[in-house]
Amino acid sequence: MPQLRDLRFFGRRKGKAIKPSKQRLIDELLPKLKPVLPKEGEQFDMNTFFGIHPQEVWLEIGFGGGEHIAELAKLYPTVGFIGAEPFLNGVVSLLAHLNGSHEKQTTHAHLEEGRTDNVRIWPDDVRDLFPFFKDGLFQRIFLLYPDPWPKARHAERRFINAANLKHLYRLLAPNGQLFVATDVADYAAWAIEQVAADGCFEQINEDITCPPTDWVPTRYEKKGIEAGRKPIYLVFSKKRTK
Ligand SMILES: C[S@@+](CC[C@H](N)C(=O)[O-])C[C@H]1O[C@@H](n2cnc3c(N)ncnc32)[C@H](O)[C@@H]1O
């Protein structure tokens, strides 16, 4: 019987072949933006973690193509963003967004001139980082269109589960918010059920069909809407008393 930690939550690590020009982003830019793990038992120091001293720190779990985190990082230059994504093509896409080469032909492996360095990328399972984050670090945590794992026998792989909720509870600031979006109604029902069973969070948005204020849709969301799927938005905060 595998331990829950050993289960693969994510699907593919690599999709179509990465062009040599994009490989430069992985070889040259990613090492500058990938955090070095502290020693066991130690935690990240946010004063030295980014190229800025962040007023707040936000986490995006499974950023896909990175459009969401790249857009937020521009909109909120004083916020530090940490994104985790094991799918390498997605990491390349975020790197291209950050250095401004996404729509251009050239791929210089540096950040766009004048861009604040407020993003750090973990090209792997977000759970690797959990022990290195201090309690209450994040004002916002985004879990957008998580893999639904629709088969009942794969239910343990769904990211919203009792073990991960315990981590998210510890990591969210007392007045922080956990944003979950999905266009799979069964996943939304599952998430609500898991959160209710856990008893640590409360859902704070009333209309789950209405995007929260200042919402930036992800690529997955846009594709789903084009295909006729209906997004569901769940916003949770920590319960004051459990
Ligand atoms: C359906 S995609 C959605 C991508 C993106 N959030 C969007 O809305 O466009 C789900 C993503 O979550 C990532 N993922 C799954 N488990 C993860 C984990 N434990 N840590 C980090 N990312 C994970 C997958 O690799 C995949 O790219």
The ligand as a Gaussian input file, in Angstrom:
#p B3LYP/6-31G(d) Opt

LIG

0 1
 C       -5.470000      20.789000     -15.117000
 S       -3.937000      21.556000     -14.917000
 C       -4.384000      23.261000     -14.602000
 C       -3.253000      24.214000     -14.839000
 C       -3.509000      25.669000     -14.492000
 N       -3.761000      25.846000     -13.066000
 C       -4.635000      26.270000     -15.309000
 O       -5.737000      26.470000     -14.735000
 O       -4.446000      26.532000     -16.511000
 C       -3.421000      21.020000     -13.279000
 C       -1.931000      21.220000     -13.060000
 O       -1.599000      20.921000     -11.712000
 C       -0.284000      20.389000     -11.694000
 N       -0.094000      19.655000     -10.420000
 C       -0.715000      18.519000     -10.037000
 N       -0.270000      18.119000      -8.843000
 C        0.661000      19.019000      -8.441000
 C        1.493000      19.125000      -7.298000
 N        1.463000      18.219000      -6.321000
 N        2.341000      20.182000      -7.208000
 C        2.376000      21.106000      -8.195000
 N        1.605000      21.052000      -9.316000
 C        0.764000      20.013000      -9.437000
 C       -0.251000      19.512000     -12.941000
 O        1.070000      19.246000     -13.407000
 C       -1.059000      20.340000     -13.934000
 O       -0.252000      21.160000     -14.762000

